[in-house]
Amino acid sequence: MTSDTPEFWAQSAEQFQKALSEGWVKALQSFQGLGQSGFGTGSGAAAPKPPEIRFAPDKLQALQQQYLEEAAKLWTQGLHGTTQSNDRRFSASAWGENSMASFSAAAYLLNARTLMAMVDAVQTDAKTRARIRFAVEQLTAASAPSNFLLFNAEAQKKAIETQGESIARGVTNLIHDMRQGHVSMTDESVFEVGRNVATTEGAVVFENELFQLLEYKPLTAKVYERPFLLVPPCINKFYILDLQPENSLIRYAVAQGHRTFVVSWRNPDEALAHKTWDNYVEDAVIKAISVVQEISGARSLNALGFCVGGTLLGCALAVLAARGKKPVASATFLTSFLDFSDTGVLDVFIDESSVTCREKEMGAGGLMKGKDLSSTFSFLRPNDLVWNYVVGNYLKGETPPAFDLLYWNSDSTNLPGPFYAWYLRNTYLENRLVQPGAATVCGTGVDLGMLDMPVYVYGSREDHIVPIGGAYASTQVLPGKKRFVMGASGHIAGVINPPVAKKRCHWTREDGKFPKTQAEWLAGATEHPGSWWTDWSAWLKAQAGKQIAAPKAYGKGKYKAIEAAPGRYVNAKA
């Protein structure tokens, strides 16, 4: 039997599949300590006992048969030079022009599909299977032939066409990224905070060790009597809400006639390494609400929380309600968790041992490094946010295009260790916020059932950080009048979708019903073209009260302009 016959390939494939199965059983049994940076176990964690990996015999047998059939078909196609792929990693013409490269891509995709199918054949609990799936996704993404110059036909072709210049540029890019400590996703030299991002005109009117409060200059002769406060995530910088004038949610709110204030978090250093979740709730969110009231003279305001900012806002409102205070007339929660039952892929990093490790490591003080958090979130989408740039920057010698959102994404922030440890245990691990009184914040038990103000809840359909089901779950725990809207795209692109772009779509439901699951809600929803911002704007105006003359100056009384927006805090690097 010679090497150019299907029988030879079938026998080789069977032997390869057997070796592959045995190899992956050993690899999966060694799976442990995912996420050594970010959400998972730290370097000092004791290695958890690896799970026992067993396969459903019927599924494995069917998988092996399917693999043999597809492998034989692939071999036949390869002999005639007809292999092709729709995967964008291998879609360039150079792959199709090189029969060896196209065959290697097709063989890789077959093996990757087989490995993922093997995950589904594993007999174990759901969480272990999710962890195995995540590990396999990481390893298959990393092992793609497109990631290696030896196998990447497109990079080889470019090297020949440029007479080696692309390789030289790739080495230069690699050295640059090694010096800056992260893979470049965009041409960061193009952007500067305060010059061409975060440019909405305003001033810092208050600051303490945790945050600066920014007030923005009105763009209308009159403003609504209830001011508007935005609480962005402290895990990122606020200017995701103020990138360029045309895609700035902050500028949009100001242009709609809202007297707008924004929390700009300080990027923690060792001086803040002891700060807790309580500090961020009491000394930041609650303090910001109080200062906005004092400056505006309004009895109540409207507030928005984005991502972790929404979780902090929810806690702050619950603490205030327990104290008999309800200074927020309406709340908007953008891609935020209050109920952490469905946390998606991030759940693979969370268990008792990993959280206990974090508590021992930094629960009493220390910093969760921004670069570690950023790396963790990037590897949730490894092909898009890691290997795509490795190939482009280093193998092809390309400079990534200027993109404001990716510049922001690379501008990471630290978190205080005690804050981070509390967050992991009380939300991701034990989901205490939806259990009345189970979580203690600022000396009081959190009861989200006391938040009876109108709320606007937004979730993004393809969000991998706050899955759409997790965002929707807030409608089940907040008792007041609610509006839920689902937008297309992901965690950031879905939110930052201005009406002028006329992109994507969103869904609403007008019958006032909020069934138990998001899927049930969607069954009765209507799709609309374009941005959800206009729907939210109409809702917010209904909560904002009458219109009054716009203020002529920033701040009031003891709260005077300290410096121009965006302020000093946003420029501090992790």
DOZAKE-523736 format. One record per residue (C-alpha): x, y, z; residue in one letter. Coordinates in pm, whole numbers, plus 32768, in hexadecimal, padded with zeros to 4 digits. Each point is the difference from the previous one (the first is absolute). Layout:
N
XYZA...
//
This chain:
574
800080008000M80A281457F8CT7FE5815C8091S7F3180827EDAD7ED27F1E803BT7EC7804C80CBP80317EB780BDE81518073807EF7F6D814B806BW7EDB7F5680AEA80E87F1F80C7Q80E681238053S7ED980D48064A7F7D7EEE80E5E81527FE380A8Q801981788017F7EA4801C8095Q80567EF88104K813A80BD805DA7F3F81447FFCL7EF87F7580ECS81027F7680F0E80CB81407FF1G7ED880DC8044W7F867F2A811EV8154803780A3K7FF981717FAAA7EA380328088L80547F3F813BQ811B80F78034S7F1281257FDAF801780D98134Q803581668072G7F5C80AF7EDBL802681778006G8136802380D4Q7FD8816F7FB8S7EB580B2801EG7ED97F3F808AF80A67EAF803EG80F27F6D80F4T813F80B5804EG81607F7F7FEDS7FF37FA1816DG7EC77F2C7FE6A800C7E908053A7FC37F387EC5A7E9E7F738001P7FD77E8B7FCDK7FD47FCA7E8AP7EAB7F797F9EP7FE27E9D7F7EE7FBC80097E8CI7F177EF97F6FR7F5D80007EABF7EA67F897FA3A80577EC67F33P7EEB80317F00D8059816B7FC4K81727FB17FE6L7FC27EE57F0BQ7F2580DE7F25A810481128015L81177F187F94Q7F327F847ED9Q7FB281637F98Q816E805F8021Y806C7EDF7F20L7F02805E7EF6E805F81708002E81747FAF8008A7FE07F1A7ED2A7F39810A7F49K810281058059L81197F227F80W7F4D7FCD7EB7T7FC681737FD9Q81698046805EG80827F197EF1L7F4080CD7F00H805A81508099G7E9480538050T800980468177T7F7781528061Q7F8480B48137S7F0F81158059N80B580418149D807F81657FEDR81537F978089R80357F3A7EC0F7F2C80C67F0AS811680C57F51A804F7F927E9DS815F7F938066A7F707EDA80C1W7F3F7F837ED1G812D802B7F1FE80D87F2380DDN7F7A7E9D8008S80D17F9C812CM7F8E813080C6A7E927FD07FA7S80167E90805EF80A180528150S7EED80FF8045A7EF07F087FAAA80A27EEE80D2A802080F18125Y7E9180617FE8L7F9A7E927FF6L80CE7FB28134N7F7D813680B3A7E977F9D7FB8R804A7EA08077T809880788145L7ED480DF8047M7F187EDE7FB4A80CB7F2B80F1M7FB58102810EV7E8D7FC47FCBD803F7E8C8028A80A280298155V7F307F71811CQ802080F8811BT7F4C812080A8D7FA8813A7F3EA810880DF809FK811C7F0B7FC1T7F8D7FDA7E98R7FFB817B7FD9A816280138088R80747EEF7F14I7F5A80B37EDDR80AF8144805CF81537F508018A7FCF7F557EB0V7F9681487F5FE813B80A88080Q80E57EEA7F89L7F607FD97EAAT800581797FCBA8170800D805EA80617EDB7F21S7F6580807EBCA80F87FEB7EDEP7FB9816F7FB6S80B8805A8143N81507F7D7F80F80D280937EEAL80687EA37F93L7E967FAB7FA7F7F6181557FB7N7FF380177E85A7F8081668008E8120807A80DAA80FB7F417F29Q7F76809C7EC3K801581598098K81677FC6806DA805D7FA27E9CI7F4881277F68E80A280F980F1T81577F5A7FE5Q80027FB98174G7F8E815B806BE7EC37F7680A0S80D07F1980DCI80DF8122806AA7ECD80D08058R7F707ED980BDG81387FE480D7V7FF281768041T7E917FE18065N80527EDD80E6L811280C180B0I7F19812C8025H7EEA7F2E8099D80F07F4F80EBM807081538080R7E9F80818034Q7F8E7EBB80A2G7ED97FA37F24H7FA67FA67E9AV7FA181357F38S7E967FF27F8BM800981597F63T80F681147FACD80098095815DE80DD81227F91S7ED780997F4BV7F31803A813AF802680DC8131E7F01801E8117V7F7781618006G807B804E7EA0R7F417F167F1AN7F4F7F1780F5V7F4080718136A7FD1815C7F6DT7EA280628072T8027815380AAE7FE380018179G80B48026814AA805A7F3F8139V7F2280888117V805A7F0C8117F810D7F03804DE806B7F178115N80F87EE18008E7F177F187F3EL7F6880D37EECF7FD6814D7F55Q7EA380807FB1L7FE6809E7EA8L7EEE80F77FA3E7FC780427E8FY7FAE814C7F5AK7E95800E7F8AP7FC67FFF7E8AL7E99807D8023T7F6C81428089A7F2A7F3980F1K80427EBF80BEV7F207F0E80B6Y7FD880478171E807A7EA88066R81767FDF7FBEP80937EC57F6BF811F7F3C80A0L80C37EEF7F49L80C17EF980C4V80ED7F4B7F12P80B87EBE8058P812F802E80DFC809B7EDA7F4BI802B80E77ED3N801F81747FC0K7ECB80DA7FD9F804D80807EA4Y7F6F7ECF7F58I7EC880D98028L80B0812A7F5FD80E07F857EE7L7FC180E57ED7Q7EF0810E7FECP7F3B7F2C7F0AE7FF77EC880DDN8000809C815CS7EDE7F9680DDL8061811980EEI7FEB810A7EF1R7EBA7F677F87Y7F68801F815DA8076816A801AV7F70804F7EA8A7EB17F70806DQ7FEC81098110G807D7F418132H80E680A780FBR81007EEB7FF9T80FC7F8E8105F80F07EDA7FE1V80D77F4180F8V816B7FE77F8DS80A87EF280D2W81618023807CR80E67EEF7F7EN80627F568149P816A7FED806DD80927F818147E7F64812680BAA7EA87F6D7FB5L805F7E928023A7F317FE08141H7EB8808A7F75K7EC97F2A8018T7EB57FD77F4CW7F6580CD811AD80F1811C7FBAN7F9C80097E94Y7E8E7FFE8056V800A80F98121E811F80E77FA5D7FCB7FFD7E88A7EA27FAD7F7EV7F3A8080812BI80E8812B801FK7FD880527E8FA7E847FF48023I801380EE812AS80E880F77F50V7F2380077EC9V7ED6804F80DDQ80BC811A80ACE807F809A7EBDI7EB67FEA7F47S7F1B804A8123G7F207EE67F86A7F587F1780F9R80307ED97F16S80C97F9F7ECFL800D7EF57EF4N81257F0E8004A80A27F087F12L80EA7EE08051G80CB7F4D7EF7F80877E9F8038C80A17FF2815CV7F8B81668029G7E9E7F7A7FF0G80477F058114T8098811480D7L7ED880E47FB9L7F0A7EEE805FG80B47FC8814AC800E81768046A7E8D802B7FC0L7FB07ED880E2A80D780928118V7F5781537FDCL7EA67F5F7FFDA80547F458143A805681548096R7EB0808A7F98G808C80CC7EDEK7F997FED7E93K80BE81157F4BP7FFD7F517EACV7EBC80277F3FA805A7F057EEFS81207F167FB6A80927F7A7EBDT80C97EBD8006F80D67FC37ECBL808B7E9F7FD3T80087FD9817CS7FE07EDD80F0F7F24800F8133L7FA77E907FF1D813C7F337FBEF7F507EB77FB0S806B800A7E92D816280887FE0T80587F497EBFG81677F9E7FB9V808880BE812EL7F6A7EF080DBD811C7F177F9CV80ED80CF80D5F7F2E8003813CI7FF87EF88110D80377FF68177E81727FB47FEAS804C81187F09S7F3C810480C5V809D7F918149T815480237F5FC7FB381647F95R7F848052815CE81417F7F809CK80D580A97EF7E7F66815B8001M7ECB800580DCG80B380D68102A80BC80D67F07G80A97FFB7EADG7FA980457E98L7F5B7F387EEDM80D780717EDDK7F4E809A7EDAG80D77F4B7F00K7F997EB18097D7E8F80587FEFL8029807F7E9DS80AF7EBF7F99S7EED7F2C8098T7EEE80B97F45F80C27FF37EB9S80237E878015F7E887FDD801EL800C80427E88R815F7F877FA7P7FE47FFF7E86N7F71815F7FEED80BD80AC811BL814E7F47800FV806E7F2C7ED9W7F7180E87EFAN80F4810B8076Y81227F0E802FV7FE07F9C7E93V7FCC815F7F7DG810480B280D4N811A7F018000Y7FD77F0D7EDCL7F8280FD7F01K80B08131808FG7EC480D27FF7E7FAA812980DAT7E9C7FD38082P7F1681187F91P7FA1811B80E9A7EC57FA080BFF7F8E80C9812ED7F4A7EE180A9L81317F1D7FF6L80DD811C807FY7F198017812DW80087E858024N817B800A8023S7FF48111810CD7FDC7F148126S7FB68046816DT805D7F568147N7F0C7F99810FL80388003817AP802A7E9D807EG7EFB800E811AP7F0080947F0EF80497EEF7F05Y7FF57EE280FCA7EB08074808BW7F75801F7EA2Y80667E9F7F9DL7F6A7F588133R7EC080C68028N7FA0800E7E93T809C7EFF7F17Y802A7EEC8102L7EDA802280EFE7F1180ED7F48N7F9E80AB8144R7F7481447F73L7EB87F5B7F9AV7FD77F5F8157Q7F64810F80DFP80ED804D811DG81077EFF7F99A810281027F92A8068810B80F7T806D814A7F65V8056813380CFC7F777F568136G7EAA7FAD7F70T7F6A7ED07F59G7FC480307E8CV7E967FDA7F94D7FD0804F7E8FL7E8A7FDA8038G8006815E8096M8066809A7EB3L7EA3805D7F8BD8060811D7F16M7FCC7FE07E86P81237F4A7F5DV80827FD87E9EY80C17EBD7FD0V80D47FCC7EC9Y80B37EC27F90G80CB7FAC7EC8S7FA57EC57F42R81657F857FC3E809580798148D81077F0A807FH804180BB8147I7E9A80418071V7F357EFE7F3DP7EAD80797F8DI7F557F1680F6G80CB8093811DG7FA181637F9FA7E927FA17FDDY7FFF7F5C8158A7FFA815B80A0S7E95801F7F91T7FA87EE080E7Q808F80A2813CV7FAA81717FD2L7E97803F8068P7FBC81557F61G7F86805D7EA7K80F57F6B7F07K806980177E97R80EC7EFE7F6BF80AD80327EB1V80E97F127F4AM80FE80837F08G80C97F497EFAA81777FBE801DS80D77FDF8139G805680958150H809481437F79I7F9E801A7E91A7E957FC3805BG8000811E80FBV80CD80F87F35I7F15800A7ED8N7F9881697FB7P7ECB80497F2CP80CA80BB7EF9V80B57EBD7FA7A7EB67F5A7F9BK80957EAF8059K7F847EC380A3R7EA87FDD809BC7F4D7FDD814CH7ECF7F51808EW7EEA808080E1T7EBF7F708090R7EDA80E38040E7F0B7F1F80BED80AC803F814EG803B7E8D803CK81477F78808AF7FF87E847FF4P80FF7F3580BDK81017FDD7EE9T808C80E57EF6Q7FA67F037EF3A7E9180158067E8014817B8000W809880017EA4L7EE57F297F7AA7F1781298035G80F881127F9EA801480D57EC6T814080467F40E805381687FA1H811980757F19P811280DE808AG807180728157S7F517FC9814BW8074815B8071W7EC880AE7F79T7F1D7F1280C1D80C5803C813EW800381797FC9S7E85800B7FE5A7FE47F30813FW80F880D980C0L7F5381457F9CK7EC17F7C809CA80BD7FD9814BQ80B7814F7FF2A7EF680FB806BG7FC6815B7F7AK810280D27F48Q80B7811E80A6I810A80F77F95A81547F5E7FC7A8109805A8101P80FB810B7F9CK81257F7080C4A80867EB5807CY7FB97F918164G7F6380D08112K806E8092814CG81247F39808AK80047F247ECBY80C480C97F03K80B17F9D7EC1A814A7F5B805EI80827FBB7EA2E7F7C7FC37EA2A7F687EB27FA4A80687EED7FD8P80D880468132G813E7F68808BR7F807EB2807EY7FAB7F757EAAV8166802F7F89N809E7F26810FA80847EBB7F6AK7FE87EAB80A2A
//
